[in-house]
Amino acid sequence: MGGPPAMTSRADRVLARLMEAYEQEELTQVDALATRLGTEHPGLWVWSAYIRAGVLALRGDPDAGLRLLAEADERGGWWSPPLLADPALAAIWPLDEAGIRARSELRWRAAQERAEVAWTVFRPPTRPAGVVISLHGNGPAPADLFASLWAELGSCAAFLVRSPQLVAENVYEWRDRDRALADVRTVVRAARAEYGSAIPMVLAGLGAGARIAVEAALTGAVAVDGALAFAPHMRPLTEKVMIGPRIRIFPGGTPESTASCESFAVWARAQGIDCSLSYEEGMGHAFPERFHTTVSGVVAAVFDENPISAGEDSLAGS
């Protein structure tokens, strides 16, 4: 087992490395990456404690794992019941005499009951050429991550959405598809109210948020020019689809995720949908590392009246 990989302060890429290390059972790297996330993004400390507690339990030290969860509990931290049902934590709960698990569920339910879709807006100094609605993936989503990335484009306004489907503090998901589509509609209405109905608009997402972005565009849940999907796991739609929105997919993550993107593109093109794949070297389950270089031209192409050439997949940034 090698030492921890070289780090980056971008939370999405650190998280992608963490997921890869977990799949490969490289627990030393998982612990190092989770610690880095919790340190660089204090809002993720509670989630980081959950990951590190699981690592300790898997290494045969559930008492140390329980102490980490107890520290997070004392800070008012909480996690959803499905998260705490993680098999990695199984050895910890028989030791939980303080009722951490039960208290966590009460806190989670209270937070979930009052949760509503929310967003932060990045506004360029001049009137934008278009609007991006950015959806995080399932998992940690520091708000500053998306703002700093979309700000690299300069000419676009970006609405950075936070799902009200909560997993832990600053950790979200999109598992309820109907609710997710309704939330996207709410944000699009707000963007239209601010910038008008004529401005070009695209949905963009990472992972599960990417799939929601594509499905919202193609089912007509919202009226947009297209969708950008980064490292999603895709599936053909059973509903009637819209032909107008342009779809650009950046495969990443596991081989299974990449294969699902390729199968989806074949299906989409058979429906007459303008759908293309772009491959970014070192993508992983994250936004492209060379964000501006990779994304700016694709956004411009979706906004432009000339459609992306369907069937002509490319190596992004080349």
VOBA-1610 file (N, C-alpha, C; in pm, whole numbers, padded with zeros to 5 digits, always signed):
BEGIN
Met+00086-00119+00000Met+00000+00000+00000Met+00089+00124+00000Gly+00068+00213-00098Gly+00147+00334-00106Gly+00097+00441-00013Gly+00170+00549-00004Gly+00130+00662+00078Gly+00017+00739+00014Pro-00038+00838+00085Pro-00148+00918+00032Pro-00107+00987-00097Pro-00200+01001-00192Pro-00168+01067-00318Pro-00149+01216-00298Ala-00089+01281-00396Ala-00076+01426-00392Ala-00214+01489-00383Met-00227+01592-00303Met-00357+01650-00274Met-00383+01775-00356Thr-00508+01810-00361Thr-00552+01936-00419Thr-00657+01994-00328Ser-00672+02126-00327Ser-00771+02187-00240Ser-00911+02179-00297Arg-00926+02134-00423Arg-01059+02122-00480Arg-01131+02003-00421Ala-01240+02030-00349Ala-01307+01925-00274Ala-01362+01814-00364Asp-01408+01849-00485Asp-01465+01744-00570Asp-01359+01644-00612Arg-01237+01689-00638Arg-01133+01598-00682Arg-01076+01517-00564Val-01068+01578-00446Val-01029+01503-00327Val-01133+01395-00298Leu-01261+01431-00310Leu-01367+01333-00285Leu-01362+01219-00387Ala-01332+01252-00513Ala-01321+01148-00616Ala-01209+01050-00581Arg-01096+01103-00534Arg-00985+01016-00495Arg-01023+00931-00374Leu-01100+00989-00282Leu-01144+00915-00165Leu-01232+00797-00207Met-01325+00822-00299Met-01414+00715-00345Met-01335+00604-00413Glu-01237+00642-00495Glu-01155+00542-00562Glu-01075+00461-00461Ala-01020+00528-00359Ala-00942+00458-00257Ala-01030+00362-00178Tyr-01154+00402-00151Tyr-01245+00315-00076Tyr-01278+00190-00157Glu-01304+00208-00287Glu-01335+00095-00372Glu-01218-00003-00379Gln-01096+00050-00368Gln-00976-00033-00373Gln-00932-00080-00234Glu-01012-00047-00131Glu-00985-00086+00007Glu-00850-00032+00056Glu-00813+00086+00007Glu-00692+00154+00053Glu-00729+00244+00170Leu-00744+00183+00288Leu-00800+00255+00403Leu-00710+00368+00452Thr-00578+00354+00438Thr-00488+00462+00480Thr-00515+00587+00397Gln-00534+00570+00267Gln-00562+00685+00181Gln-00700+00741+00210Val-00798+00654+00236Val-00932+00702+00269Val-00927+00792+00391Asp-00856+00748+00496Asp-00847+00828+00618Asp-00778+00961+00592Ala-00669+00958+00514Ala-00595+01082+00486Ala-00679+01180+00406Leu-00752+01129+00309Leu-00835+01216+00225Leu-00953+01273+00302Ala-01016+01189+00385Ala-01129+01238+00466Ala-01082+01344+00565Thr-00964+01323+00625Thr-00909+01422+00717Thr-00882+01553+00645Arg-00828+01544+00523Arg-00800+01665+00444Arg-00928+01742+00414Leu-01034+01669+00375Leu-01161+01736+00345Leu-01214+01809+00468Gly-01212+01740+00582Gly-01265+01800+00704Gly-01186+01919+00752Thr-01055+01919+00721Thr-00967+02030+00762Thr-00983+02150+00670Glu-00982+02124+00539Glu-00989+02234+00443Glu-01130+02292+00431His-01231+02212+00460His-01370+02256+00451His-01438+02223+00585Pro-01428+02314+00683Pro-01482+02285+00816Pro-01628+02241+00818Gly-01704+02286+00719Gly-01843+02243+00711Gly-01859+02094+00684Leu-01750+02029+00642Leu-01754+01885+00615Leu-01691+01803+00727Trp-01659+01867+00839Trp-01590+01794+00946Trp-01676+01681+01000Val-01806+01705+01017Val-01895+01601+01071Val-01901+01481+00977Trp-01913+01508+00847Trp-01915+01399+00750Trp-01781+01327+00749Ser-01672+01402+00758Ser-01539+01343+00763Ser-01524+01250+00883Ala-01581+01289+00997Ala-01574+01205+01117Ala-01644+01072+01094Tyr-01755+01074+01022Tyr-01827+00950+00988Tyr-01739+00857+00904Ile-01672+00912+00803Ile-01585+00831+00718Ile-01469+00774+00799Arg-01406+00856+00878Arg-01290+00812+00955Arg-01329+00712+01063Ala-01448+00727+01120Ala-01496+00630+01219Ala-01514+00493+01154Gly-01566+00491+01031Gly-01580+00365+00961Gly-01446+00299+00934Val-01346+00379+00897Val-01212+00326+00873Val-01156+00263+01001Leu-01171+00332+01113Leu-01121+00280+01240Leu-01189+00149+01276Ala-01321+00142+01255Ala-01394+00020+01286Ala-01348-00095+01198Leu-01329-00067+01070Leu-01283-00172+00978Leu-01143-00220+01013Arg-01065-00133+01076Arg-00929-00172+01117Arg-00928-00243+01252Gly-01046-00262+01311Gly-01054-00334+01437Gly-01051-00248+01560Asp-01078-00117+01547Asp-01078-00027+01663Asp-01208+00052+01668Pro-01322-00018+01693Pro-01450+00052+01697Pro-01461+00153+01811Asp-01387+00132+01921Asp-01390+00229+02031Asp-01340+00365+01985Ala-01232+00367+01908Ala-01180+00493+01856Ala-01278+00555+01758Gly-01344+00470+01678Gly-01446+00521+01587Gly-01561+00584+01662Leu-01603+00521+01771Leu-01712+00577+01852Leu-01672+00711+01912Arg-01547+00725+01954Arg-01502+00852+02011Arg-01510+00964+01907Leu-01477+00935+01782Leu-01489+01036+01678Leu-01633+01078+01658Leu-01724+00980+01653Leu-01865+01013+01636Leu-01918+01089+01758Ala-01870+01054+01877Ala-01914+01124+01998Ala-01870+01270+01995Glu-01749+01296+01946Glu-01702+01434+01936Glu-01790+01514+01839Ala-01825+01453+01726Ala-01913+01520+01631Ala-02052+01541+01691Asp-02099+01441+01766Asp-02229+01451+01832Asp-02230+01566+01932Glu-02123+01583+02007Glu-02114+01692+02104Glu-02117+01828+02037Arg-02071+01835+01911Arg-02076+01960+01835Arg-02213+01984+01772Gly-02307+01891+01795Gly-02439+01905+01736Gly-02452+01838+01601Gly-02353+01757+01564Gly-02355+01692+01433Gly-02461+01584+01423Trp-02495+01549+01300Trp-02594+01445+01275Trp-02573+01384+01136Trp-02629+01265+01119Trp-02622+01191+00993Trp-02756+01122+00973Ser-02793+01098+00849Ser-02920+01032+00821Ser-02914+00885+00863Pro-03029+00824+00896Pro-03030+00681+00932Pro-02967+00591+00825Pro-02995+00612+00694Pro-02927+00525+00595Pro-02775+00537+00600Leu-02723+00657+00629Leu-02579+00674+00636Leu-02522+00594+00754Leu-02592+00598+00867Leu-02542+00528+00985Leu-02566+00378+00978Ala-02642+00333+00878Ala-02659+00189+00855Ala-02545+00131+00774Asp-02445+00212+00743Asp-02327+00167+00669Asp-02265+00046+00741Pro-02245-00065+00670Pro-02185-00182+00735Pro-02052-00155+00802Ala-01978-00053+00754Ala-01849-00020+00814Ala-01863+00022+00960Leu-01982+00070+00998Leu-02004+00117+01135Leu-02066+00011+01225Ala-02091-00108+01173Ala-02168-00210+01246Ala-02105-00244+01382Ala-01974-00247+01389Ala-01909-00284+01515Ala-01915-00173+01619Ile-01952-00052+01577Ile-01953+00063+01668Ile-02081+00067+01751Trp-02195+00037+01689Trp-02322+00064+01755Trp-02348-00018+01881Pro-02301-00140+01895Pro-02319-00209+02024Pro-02249-00137+02140Leu-02155-00048+02109Leu-02083+00027+02212Leu-02147+00162+02243Asp-02251+00197+02170Asp-02311+00331+02178Asp-02407+00342+02296Glu-02352+00355+02416Glu-02435+00367+02536Glu-02490+00509+02554Ala-02434+00605+02483Ala-02478+00745+02498Ala-02595+00779+02406Gly-02637+00688+02321Gly-02752+00714+02234Gly-02721+00805+02116Ile-02598+00801+02065Ile-02559+00888+01954Ile-02646+00862+01832Arg-02668+00734+01800Arg-02742+00701+01679Arg-02886+00751+01685Ala-02951+00731+01800Ala-03090+00777+01814Ala-03098+00929+01811Arg-03004+00998+01877Arg-03003+01144+01879Arg-02977+01199+01739Ser-02890+01133+01665Ser-02861+01176+01528Ser-02987+01170+01443Glu-03065+01063+01457Glu-03187+01052+01376Glu-03285+01164+01409Leu-03299+01200+01536Leu-03389+01309+01574Leu-03342+01441+01513Arg-03212+01467+01517Arg-03160+01591+01461Arg-03178+01595+01309Trp-03151+01480+01245Trp-03168+01472+01099Trp-03312+01498+01060Arg-03407+01435+01130Arg-03549+01454+01096Arg-03591+01599+01115Ala-03543+01663+01220Ala-03576+01804+01243Ala-03520+01890+01130Ala-03397+01863+01088Ala-03336+01941+00980Ala-03408+01914+00848Gln-03446+01788+00823Gln-03510+01753+00697Gln-03649+01816+00685Glu-03719+01826+00797Glu-03854+01882+00795Glu-03855+02030+00756Arg-03751+02101+00790Arg-03749+02245+00760Arg-03665+02278+00636Ala-03610+02175+00571Ala-03521+02198+00457Ala-03599+02238+00332Glu-03548+02335+00260Glu-03603+02379+00132Glu-03487+02395+00033Val-03518+02383-00094Val-03414+02404-00193Val-03357+02546-00178Ala-03226+02557-00191Ala-03159+02686-00174Ala-03054+02701-00282Trp-03009+02822-00303Trp-02907+02845-00404Trp-02830+02972-00374Thr-02708+02975-00424Thr-02622+03092-00421Thr-02599+03134-00566Val-02590+03265-00591Val-02576+03313-00728Val-02440+03380-00747Phe-02368+03336-00851Phe-02249+03409-00895Phe-02292+03498-01011Arg-02271+03629-00996Arg-02309+03724-01099Arg-02184+03791-01156Pro-02161+03781-01287Pro-02045+03850-01347Pro-02065+04001-01342Pro-01959+04076-01358Pro-01968+04223-01346Pro-02053+04288-01455Thr-02067+04224-01571Thr-02151+04277-01677Thr-02264+04178-01704Arg-02362+04220-01786Arg-02474+04130-01813Arg-02421+04000-01873Pro-02465+03885-01818Pro-02410+03758-01863Pro-02457+03718-02002Ala-02373+03638-02068Ala-02410+03583-02199Ala-02509+03469-02184Gly-02516+03411-02065Gly-02608+03301-02039Gly-02610+03268-01892Val-02696+03173-01855Val-02711+03133-01716Val-02687+02982-01704Val-02610+02943-01602Val-02588+02803-01570Val-02658+02772-01438Ile-02737+02666-01437Ile-02794+02614-01312Ile-02710+02493-01275Ser-02632+02503-01167Ser-02535+02400-01130Ser-02587+02312-01017Leu-02590+02181-01041Leu-02639+02084-00943Leu-02523+01999-00892His-02505+01994-00761His-02401+01910-00701His-02437+01762-00717Gly-02345+01675-00682Gly-02373+01532-00682Gly-02423+01487-00547Asn-02448+01356-00532Asn-02482+01302-00401Asn-02358+01305-00314Gly-02364+01377-00204Gly-02248+01380-00115Gly-02212+01521-00073Pro-02091+01539-00022Pro-02047+01672+00025Pro-02048+01773-00088Ala-02095+01893-00059Ala-02104+01996-00162Ala-02076+02134-00102Pro-01951+02166-00075Pro-01921+02301-00024Pro-01962+02406-00126Ala-02036+02504-00082Ala-02088+02604-00175Ala-01976+02677-00248Asp-01862+02700-00179Asp-01755+02776-00242Asp-01691+02700-00359Leu-01703+02569-00359Leu-01646+02490-00468Leu-01705+02530-00602Phe-01837+02530-00610Phe-01902+02556-00737Phe-01887+02702-00778Ala-01892+02792-00683Ala-01877+02934-00716Ala-01741+02961-00780Ser-01636+02904-00722Ser-01502+02930-00775Ser-01484+02869-00913Leu-01547+02756-00939Leu-01534+02694-01070Leu-01609+02772-01177Trp-01736+02799-01155Trp-01814+02867-01258Trp-01768+03010-01278Ala-01707+03069-01175Ala-01653+03204-01191Ala-01540+03207-01293Glu-01476+03092-01318Glu-01369+03087-01418Glu-01420+03119-01558Leu-01549+03096-01583Leu-01603+03124-01716Leu-01621+03274-01738Gly-01644+03348-01630Gly-01648+03494-01640Gly-01774+03551-01700Ser-01819+03499-01812Ser-01930+03561-01884Ser-02066+03505-01847Cys-02071+03403-01762Cys-02198+03339-01727Cys-02238+03370-01582Ala-02368+03385-01560Ala-02420+03383-01424Ala-02442+03237-01385Ala-02419+03204-01260Ala-02434+03066-01215Ala-02518+03060-01089Phe-02624+02980-01094Phe-02708+02954-00978Phe-02664+02820-00920Leu-02607+02823-00801Leu-02545+02706-00738Leu-02644+02646-00640Val-02705+02535-00680Val-02819+02480-00610Val-02776+02386-00497Arg-02849+02391-00384Arg-02830+02295-00276Arg-02962+02220-00256Ser-02957+02090-00274Ser-03077+02007-00259Ser-03126+02009-00114Pro-03257+02001-00092Pro-03309+01990+00044Pro-03316+01845+00093Gln-03266+01752+00014Gln-03261+01612+00056Gln-03129+01590+00129Leu-03136+01585+00261Leu-03017+01592+00346Leu-02965+01454+00386Val-02833+01440+00391Val-02766+01319+00437Val-02690+01347+00566Ala-02624+01462+00571Ala-02554+01511+00689Ala-02537+01661+00668Glu-02474+01729+00764Glu-02452+01872+00746Glu-02368+01897+00621Asn-02418+01982+00531Asn-02349+02015+00406Asn-02329+01894+00315Val-02412+01792+00332Val-02408+01672+00249Val-02550+01645+00201Tyr-02567+01634+00069Tyr-02700+01631+00011Tyr-02711+01517-00090Glu-02835+01491-00135Glu-02857+01390-00238Glu-02977+01430-00324Trp-02999+01352-00430Trp-03110+01376-00523Trp-03192+01250-00544Arg-03202+01164-00444Arg-03262+01032-00464Arg-03410+01039-00498Asp-03481+01137-00446Asp-03623+01154-00480Asp-03629+01235-00610Arg-03648+01165-00721Arg-03641+01228-00852Arg-03749+01334-00870Asp-03872+01305-00832Asp-03981+01400-00851Asp-03955+01528-00773Arg-03908+01512-00650Arg-03877+01631-00570Arg-03762+01708-00633Ala-03661+01636-00682Ala-03547+01702-00745Ala-03590+01784-00866Leu-03676+01728-00951Leu-03723+01801-01069Leu-03803+01925-01028Ala-03884+01912-00924Ala-03960+02027-00875Ala-03867+02136-00823Asp-03760+02095-00754Asp-03663+02192-00703Asp-03590+02263-00815Val-03555+02189-00921Val-03489+02252-01035Val-03582+02355-01099Arg-03709+02322-01110Arg-03807+02418-01165Arg-03810+02546-01082Thr-03803+02533-00950Thr-03804+02650-00863Thr-03685+02741-00891Val-03567+02682-00907Val-03447+02761-00931Val-03452+02825-01070Val-03498+02750-01170Val-03508+02806-01305Val-03604+02925-01307Arg-03714+02915-01236Arg-03807+03029-01228Arg-03739+03151-01168Ala-03659+03128-01064Ala-03588+03241-01002Ala-03487+03302-01099Ala-03418+03217-01174Ala-03320+03268-01271Ala-03390+03345-01383Arg-03503+03295-01430Arg-03579+03365-01533Arg-03633+03498-01481Ala-03675+03500-01355Ala-03727+03624-01298Ala-03618+03731-01292Glu-03494+03690-01269Glu-03385+03786-01259Glu-03331+03828-01395Tyr-03321+03734-01490Tyr-03251+03763-01615Tyr-03341+03760-01739Gly-03467+03726-01722Gly-03559+03729-01836Gly-03569+03595-01908Ser-03669+03585-01992Ser-03698+03458-02059Ser-03612+03435-02183Ala-03548+03540-02234Ala-03474+03527-02360Ala-03330+03483-02341Ile-03274+03494-02221Ile-03134+03463-02202Ile-03110+03312-02214Pro-03003+03269-02281Pro-02973+03125-02290Pro-02950+03066-02151Met-02993+02942-02133Met-02981+02878-02003Met-02946+02731-02020Val-02856+02682-01936Val-02816+02542-01942Val-02814+02486-01799Leu-02853+02361-01785Leu-02839+02289-01659Leu-02705+02216-01661Ala-02637+02212-01548Ala-02511+02140-01537Ala-02509+02065-01405Gly-02453+01946-01406Gly-02451+01871-01282Gly-02337+01772-01275Leu-02310+01728-01153Leu-02206+01630-01124Leu-02273+01504-01070Gly-02236+01388-01122Gly-02286+01262-01069Gly-02438+01253-01077Ala-02502+01229-00962Ala-02648+01219-00959Ala-02713+01349-01002Gly-02651+01462-00970Gly-02703+01591-01015Gly-02696+01605-01166Ala-02598+01539-01228Ala-02585+01542-01374Ala-02702+01468-01439Arg-02736+01353-01382Arg-02849+01279-01438Arg-02978+01358-01424Ile-02998+01424-01311Ile-03117+01507-01292Ile-03118+01620-01394Ala-03001+01681-01421Ala-02994+01790-01518Ala-03038+01743-01656Val-02987+01628-01699Val-03023+01575-01831Val-03171+01540-01836Glu-03221+01474-01734Glu-03361+01433-01734Glu-03455+01553-01728Ala-03418+01656-01652Ala-03502+01776-01646Ala-03509+01843-01782Ala-03396+01846-01854Ala-03394+01909-01986Ala-03473+01829-02089Leu-03453+01697-02089Leu-03513+01615-02195Leu-03660+01584-02173Thr-03706+01584-02048Thr-03847+01557-02023Thr-03932+01683-02031Gly-03867+01799-02046Gly-03941+01924-02050Gly-03984+01973-01914Ala-03924+01917-01807Ala-03955+01966-01673Ala-03922+02114-01661Val-03819+02158-01735Val-03784+02300-01746Val-03750+02329-01891Ala-03765+02454-01929Ala-03730+02496-02066Ala-03590+02554-02064Val-03493+02477-02115Val-03354+02521-02119Val-03294+02482-02255Asp-03177+02539-02283Asp-03111+02512-02411Asp-03038+02379-02412Gly-03004+02328-02295Gly-02933+02202-02292Gly-02885+02168-02152Ala-02806+02060-02145Ala-02754+02013-02016Ala-02612+01963-02034Leu-02528+01989-01933Leu-02392+01936-01924Leu-02388+01837-01809Ala-02340+01717-01836Ala-02338+01612-01733Ala-02195+01566-01710Phe-02148+01579-01585Phe-02012+01542-01550Phe-02014+01416-01463Ala-01949+01311-01512Ala-01933+01184-01439Ala-02066+01127-01388Pro-02168+01121-01476Pro-02295+01064-01430Pro-02301+00913-01453His-02400+00851-01394His-02440+00716-01434His-02575+00734-01502Met-02580+00712-01633Met-02697+00745-01712Met-02783+00622-01740Arg-02909+00648-01775Arg-03002+00543-01814Arg-03100+00601-01914Pro-03144+00523-02012Pro-03244+00573-02107Pro-03372+00612-02035Leu-03443+00709-02091Leu-03567+00756-02031Leu-03686+00680-02087Thr-03786+00661-02003Thr-03909+00594-02047Thr-04016+00694-02089Glu-04000+00822-02049Glu-04096+00924-02086Glu-04071+00973-02229Lys-04169+01046-02281Lys-04151+01114-02409Lys-04044+01220-02390Val-03952+01233-02485Val-03840+01325-02469Val-03852+01443-02563Met-03787+01554-02522Met-03778+01674-02603Met-03656+01662-02695Ile-03669+01704-02820Ile-03559+01694-02915Ile-03468+01817-02911Gly-03521+01931-02868Gly-03447+02056-02877Gly-03324+02069-02790Pro-03329+02037-02660Pro-03211+02059-02574Pro-03091+01977-02620Arg-02971+02041-02612Arg-02848+01974-02651Arg-02781+01918-02526Ile-02731+01797-02537Ile-02673+01727-02423Ile-02526+01699-02450Arg-02441+01739-02356Arg-02299+01707-02364Arg-02261+01635-02235Ile-02206+01516-02249Ile-02174+01431-02134Ile-02023+01413-02125Phe-01969+01430-02004Phe-01828+01404-01975Phe-01821+01278-01889Pro-01797+01161-01950Pro-01793+01037-01871Pro-01679+01040-01770Gly-01700+00975-01656Gly-01597+00968-01553Gly-01639+00872-01445Gly-01555+00857-01344Gly-01587+00766-01236Gly-01550+00623-01272Thr-01639+00530-01244Thr-01611+00388-01266Thr-01627+00352-01413Pro-01569+00239-01454Pro-01593+00191-01591Pro-01742+00170-01620Glu-01816+00128-01517Glu-01960+00107-01536Glu-02031+00239-01566Ser-01988+00346-01499Ser-02048+00478-01524Ser-02017+00524-01666Thr-01894+00504-01709Thr-01856+00543-01845Thr-01936+00465-01948Ala-01950+00335-01925Ala-02027+00252-02017Ala-02173+00296-02023Ser-02228+00338-01909Ser-02367+00383-01908Ser-02383+00511-01989Cys-02282+00598-01985Cys-02287+00722-02064Cys-02284+00690-02213Glu-02200+00597-02251Glu-02188+00560-02391Glu-02317+00495-02442Ser-02377+00410-02360Ser-02505+00348-02399Ser-02615+00452-02408Phe-02615+00547-02316Phe-02716+00652-02318Phe-02703+00735-02445Ala-02580+00768-02483Ala-02560+00849-02603Ala-02613+00779-02727Val-02591+00648-02736Val-02644+00571-02849Val-02797+00578-02850Trp-02856+00558-02733Trp-03003+00566-02722Trp-03052+00705-02759Ala-02987+00809-02706Ala-03033+00946-02729Ala-03027+00982-02877Arg-02918+00945-02943Arg-02906+00976-03084Arg-03013+00905-03166Ala-03050+00785-03124Ala-03155+00712-03194Ala-03290+00783-03181Gln-03304+00864-03074Gln-03428+00941-03056Gln-03423+01074-03132Gly-03309+01105-03192Gly-03293+01232-03260Gly-03241+01343-03171Ile-03192+01308-03054Ile-03140+01407-02959Ile-02996+01441-02994Asp-02962+01568-02988Asp-02826+01615-03012Asp-02744+01586-02887Cys-02677+01472-02884Cys-02606+01426-02765Cys-02463+01387-02803Ser-02364+01443-02734Ser-02224+01412-02761Ser-02151+01380-02632Leu-02044+01303-02644Leu-01959+01268-02532Leu-01825+01341-02547Ser-01770+01389-02436Ser-01636+01447-02434Ser-01556+01377-02326Tyr-01440+01330-02361Tyr-01356+01256-02266Tyr-01244+01346-02216Glu-01238+01362-02084Glu-01135+01444-02019Glu-01039+01351-01946Glu-00912+01357-01979Glu-00814+01271-01914Glu-00810+01300-01764Gly-00812+01194-01684Gly-00807+01209-01539Gly-00934+01261-01477Met-01046+01245-01547Met-01173+01302-01502Met-01212+01252-01363Gly-01223+01119-01346Gly-01271+01067-01220Gly-01415+01108-01195His-01460+01093-01069His-01597+01132-01033His-01591+01276-00983Ala-01564+01369-01075Ala-01543+01509-01037Ala-01564+01597-01159Phe-01564+01727-01136Phe-01563+01820-01248Phe-01425+01813-01315Pro-01415+01851-01443Pro-01285+01845-01510Pro-01179+01925-01436Glu-01057+01872-01436Glu-00948+01940-01366Glu-00916+02073-01433Arg-00914+02073-01567Arg-00890+02197-01643Arg-01026+02258-01673Phe-01090+02313-01572Phe-01232+02347-01583Phe-01259+02448-01694His-01192+02563-01692His-01221+02666-01792His-01190+02617-01932Thr-01074+02556-01949Thr-01034+02507-02081Thr-01134+02407-02136Thr-01182+02318-02050Thr-01271+02211-02093Thr-01414+02258-02113Val-01462+02341-02023Val-01606+02369-02017Val-01648+02491-02097Ser-01563+02593-02108Ser-01607+02718-02168Ser-01657+02700-02311Gly-01584+02624-02391Gly-01626+02604-02529Gly-01754+02524-02540Val-01772+02429-02449Val-01893+02346-02452Val-02015+02429-02416Val-02002+02513-02314Val-02113+02601-02276Val-02150+02693-02393Ala-02049+02750-02457Ala-02074+02840-02570Ala-02146+02766-02682Ala-02108+02640-02707Ala-02170+02562-02814Ala-02316+02532-02783Val-02347+02504-02657Val-02486+02478-02620Val-02569+02604-02633Phe-02511+02720-02597Phe-02583+02846-02608Phe-02601+02890-02753Asp-02508+02851-02838Asp-02511+02896-02977Asp-02627+02834-03053Glu-02673+02903-03157Glu-02783+02851-03236Glu-02742+02730-03319Asn-02613+02715-03348Asn-02567+02600-03425Asn-02554+02480-03332Pro-02623+02370-03358Pro-02621+02257-03266Pro-02486+02188-03261Ile-02458+02125-03147Ile-02340+02041-03136Ile-02357+01926-03234Ser-02252+01886-03300Ser-02261+01779-03398Ser-02283+01646-03327Ala-02401+01592-03337Ala-02433+01466-03273Ala-02350+01355-03335Gly-02300+01266-03249Gly-02225+01153-03297Gly-02077+01179-03309Glu-02033+01304-03294Glu-01891+01336-03306Glu-01834+01358-03165Asp-01799+01247-03101Asp-01744+01254-02967Asp-01601+01306-02974Ser-01555+01363-02864Ser-01425+01429-02867Ser-01348+01409-02739Leu-01219+01439-02748Leu-01132+01445-02631Leu-01131+01590-02586Ala-01196+01620-02475Ala-01212+01758-02431Ala-01077+01822-02405Gly-01069+01950-02443Gly-00949+02027-02416Gly-00838+02002-02515Ser-00860+01912-02611Ser-00753+01881-02706Ser-00752+01982-02819
//
